[in-house]
Amino acid sequence: MIRLRLDLAYDGTDFSGWAPQPGRRTVADTLMDPLTRVFGAGAVTGLTVAGRTDAGVHATGQVCHVDVADRRWREVSGGDPDRLVRRLARMLPDDVRVYRIQHVPASFDARFSALWRRYEYRVCDAPWGAPPLRRRDTLAWARPLDVAALNAAAAGLVGEHDFAAFCRRRENGSTVRAITAFGWRRDPDGIVVASVTADAFCHSMVRSLVGALLAVGDGRRPVTWPASLLDRRERASEVVVAPPHGLTLVEVGYPADADGFARRAAITRNRRAPAAADAPMH
């Protein structure tokens, strides 16, 4: 068996999330179907993803890995990964694209070798609502947003904290996470975009952070309110979870050299209980 890294993007609107679910359309099942047809039953195993996005959440920088039989890989690709990329393009639906495939060491783990993940959340506070061509990935917000206030509130959440107030706790799972960057900007088209980077996110964390900060940005809450919730050890009921469609996984970072894959995976596994690590990130 050899290990392949797949970089992919998808429009999450019509998916019930990444993870397989009986009777539902998911990204994992949609990807595995053509891979199984290409390589054959039993010749492709171990699909593992960097971030298990939930229903309605998009990705432009998702990463996953699979193990395939070496003999079948050579037969299918002839040693050229782009040949498989082109073949998958003909087999996958229009809302999923695999744009790069790489042969990686067996020590590479899309989930545990990741150093960080970065998400963006798009919000339109124009009185007419979200642009029609971006309505699937942009939240329409009825109140004007103050980007300076949003950034001031976000600054209070950077660092390693217990984000229990912003997470849906999983049994035996830690809610301690390290946010390394969190900022907001207004793009030239007027769209307000949140960008948040962390080693990993617990369930509903990004969408809860966005929901809390939107209340600051439109003036309903003081700048200090989101950071004040870090003292909580249970989910804060007053935090509204932002809708999923504004959220996109845009980037996942990994060690620069192959020797770092296993080292990073060991650190990640030791830091958090496996059940909590890389839960759905919104």
C-alpha positions in Angstrom: 0.0 0.0 0.0 1.1 3.6 -0.6 -0.4 6.8 0.8 -1.9 9.6 -1.3 -2.6 13.1 -0.1 -5.6 14.7 -1.8 -6.2 18.5 -1.8 -9.9 19.2 -2.6 -12.6 21.8 -2.5 -16.4 21.5 -2.3 -19.6 23.5 -2.1 -21.2 22.1 1.1 -24.7 23.4 0.3 -26.1 20.0 -0.8 -24.1 17.8 1.5 -24.9 16.5 4.9 -21.3 17.2 6.0 -18.1 15.3 5.4 -18.6 12.1 7.5 -20.5 9.1 6.0 -24.2 8.9 7.1 -26.6 6.2 6.1 -29.1 7.4 3.5 -27.5 10.9 3.2 -25.2 12.5 0.7 -21.8 13.2 2.2 -18.5 14.4 0.9 -16.6 11.3 2.1 -19.0 8.9 0.3 -19.0 11.1 -2.9 -15.2 11.0 -3.0 -14.8 7.3 -2.1 -17.2 6.1 -4.8 -15.1 7.1 -7.8 -11.8 6.2 -6.0 -13.3 2.7 -5.4 -14.3 2.4 -9.1 -10.9 3.5 -10.2 -8.8 1.3 -8.0 -11.2 -1.6 -7.3 -13.0 -2.8 -4.1 -10.5 -3.2 -1.3 -7.7 -1.5 -3.1 -8.3 1.9 -1.4 -8.8 2.3 2.3 -8.3 4.6 5.3 -9.9 7.8 4.1 -8.9 10.4 6.7 -9.7 14.1 6.6 -8.1 17.2 8.2 -11.4 18.7 9.2 -14.8 16.9 9.3 -17.0 19.8 8.2 -20.8 19.6 8.9 -23.8 20.1 6.7 -23.6 23.3 4.7 -20.0 24.2 5.4 -17.7 24.6 2.4 -14.0 24.0 1.8 -11.5 25.4 -0.6 -8.4 24.0 1.2 -9.5 20.6 2.6 -6.9 17.8 2.8 -7.4 14.1 3.2 -5.4 10.9 2.7 -6.1 7.4 1.5 -4.0 4.2 1.2 -4.1 2.4 -2.2 -2.5 -0.7 -3.5 0.8 0.1 -5.0 0.3 -2.1 -8.0 -3.1 -0.5 -8.8 -1.6 3.0 -8.3 1.1 2.3 -10.9 -1.5 0.8 -13.3 -3.9 3.7 -12.9 -1.5 6.7 -12.8 1.5 5.5 -14.6 3.4 7.5 -12.0 1.6 10.7 -13.0 -0.8 12.0 -10.3 -2.3 14.5 -12.7 -3.7 11.6 -14.7 -5.8 10.6 -11.7 -6.8 14.2 -11.1 -8.2 14.5 -14.6 -10.0 11.1 -14.3 -11.6 12.2 -11.0 -12.7 15.4 -12.6 -14.8 13.4 -15.1 -16.3 11.2 -12.4 -17.0 13.6 -9.5 -20.1 15.9 -9.4 -19.6 19.6 -10.0 -19.7 20.5 -6.3 -16.5 18.5 -5.5 -13.1 19.0 -7.1 -9.8 17.2 -6.3 -7.2 19.7 -7.6 -4.0 18.0 -6.4 -2.8 14.5 -5.6 0.6 13.7 -4.1 2.4 10.5 -3.0 3.3 11.1 0.6 5.2 9.0 3.3 3.1 6.6 5.4 3.9 8.9 8.4 1.7 11.6 6.9 -1.7 11.9 8.6 -4.1 14.4 7.2 -5.8 14.8 10.6 -3.1 14.4 13.2 -0.1 15.8 11.3 -1.8 19.1 10.8 -0.2 22.1 12.5 -3.1 24.4 12.1 -6.4 25.0 10.3 -7.7 28.3 9.0 -11.4 29.1 8.4 -13.0 32.1 6.9 -16.6 33.3 7.5 -18.2 35.8 5.1 -20.9 38.3 6.1 -22.7 40.9 4.0 -24.1 43.8 6.1 -25.4 45.7 3.0 -29.1 46.6 3.3 -30.0 44.6 0.1 -28.5 41.4 1.4 -25.9 39.0 0.1 -24.8 39.2 -3.6 -26.9 36.7 -5.6 -23.8 34.9 -7.0 -22.4 34.5 -3.4 -25.5 33.7 -1.6 -24.4 30.1 -0.9 -21.3 31.1 1.0 -22.1 34.5 2.4 -24.4 35.3 5.4 -26.8 38.3 5.0 -26.7 40.4 8.2 -29.4 43.1 8.7 -27.4 45.4 11.0 -24.2 47.4 10.0 -21.0 45.9 11.4 -18.1 47.8 13.0 -14.9 46.0 11.9 -12.8 47.8 14.5 -15.1 46.5 17.3 -15.0 43.0 15.8 -11.2 43.0 15.8 -11.0 44.3 19.3 -13.2 41.5 20.5 -11.4 38.9 18.5 -8.0 39.9 20.0 -9.3 38.9 23.5 -9.8 35.3 22.2 -6.3 34.7 20.8 -4.2 32.3 22.7 -4.7 28.9 24.4 -7.9 28.9 26.4 -10.7 26.6 27.4 -13.4 27.4 24.8 -16.1 25.4 26.6 -18.5 28.3 26.3 -18.2 28.2 22.5 -18.2 24.4 22.0 -20.6 21.5 22.0 -18.8 19.3 24.4 -18.2 15.6 23.4 -17.9 12.9 26.0 -14.3 12.7 27.3 -13.2 15.4 24.9 -11.2 18.5 25.8 -12.4 22.0 24.9 -8.9 23.6 25.3 -7.7 25.0 22.0 -5.0 27.5 20.9 -6.1 30.2 18.5 -3.0 31.7 16.9 -4.8 34.4 14.7 -8.2 35.9 14.7 -9.1 39.0 12.7 -11.8 40.6 10.6 -11.5 42.7 7.4 -13.9 44.4 5.0 -13.0 43.5 1.4 -13.3 45.9 -1.5 -16.7 44.4 -2.4 -18.0 45.4 1.1 -18.1 41.8 2.4 -16.9 41.5 6.0 -14.7 38.4 6.4 -13.5 36.7 9.6 -10.3 34.7 9.5 -9.5 32.4 12.4 -6.5 30.0 12.7 -6.0 27.4 15.4 -4.2 24.1 16.0 -7.7 22.5 15.9 -11.3 23.4 16.6 -13.9 21.7 18.7 -17.5 21.1 17.7 -19.3 24.3 16.6 -16.5 26.5 17.9 -15.9 28.7 14.8 -19.6 29.3 14.2 -20.1 30.1 17.9 -17.2 32.5 17.9 -18.6 34.3 14.9 -22.1 34.4 16.4 -20.8 35.9 19.6 -18.7 38.5 17.7 -21.4 39.5 15.4 -23.4 40.7 18.5 -20.4 42.9 19.3 -20.0 44.1 15.7 -23.6 45.3 15.5 -23.5 47.0 18.9 -25.6 44.7 20.9 -22.8 43.5 23.2 -19.7 45.2 24.5 -16.2 44.4 23.1 -15.2 42.6 26.3 -18.1 40.2 26.3 -16.8 37.3 24.2 -13.5 37.0 26.2 -15.5 37.2 29.5 -17.1 33.9 28.5 -13.8 32.1 28.7 -14.3 31.6 32.4 -17.3 29.3 31.7 -16.9 25.6 31.8 -20.2 24.9 30.0 -21.6 26.1 26.8 -23.0 29.6 27.0 -26.6 29.5 26.0 -26.6 33.2 25.1 -24.1 32.6 22.3 -25.9 32.1 19.0 -24.3 29.7 16.5 -23.9 31.4 13.1 -25.4 29.6 10.1 -23.2 27.1 8.4 -23.2 28.4 4.9 -21.0 31.4 5.6 -18.1 29.2 6.8 -15.3 27.8 4.6 -12.2 25.8 5.5 -9.6 27.6 3.4 -6.2 26.2 4.5 -4.5 23.4 6.5 -0.8 23.7 7.5 1.6 20.8 7.8 5.3 20.4 8.7 7.6 21.3 5.9 9.6 18.1 6.0 8.5 14.5 6.0 10.3 13.8 9.4 7.9 16.3 11.0 4.7 14.3 10.1 5.1 11.6 12.7 6.4 14.0 15.4 3.4 16.3 14.9 1.0 13.4 15.0 2.4 12.1 18.3 2.1 15.6 19.8 -1.5 16.0 18.6 -2.6 12.6 19.9 -1.0 13.3 23.3 -2.5 16.8 23.7 -6.1 15.9 23.4 -8.4 12.9 23.6 -8.8 11.3 20.2 -12.6 11.6 20.4 -12.3 15.4 20.6 -9.4 16.1 18.2 -10.6 17.7 14.9 -14.3 17.3 15.6 -16.5 19.2 13.1 -15.0 22.7 13.0 -17.8 25.1 13.1 
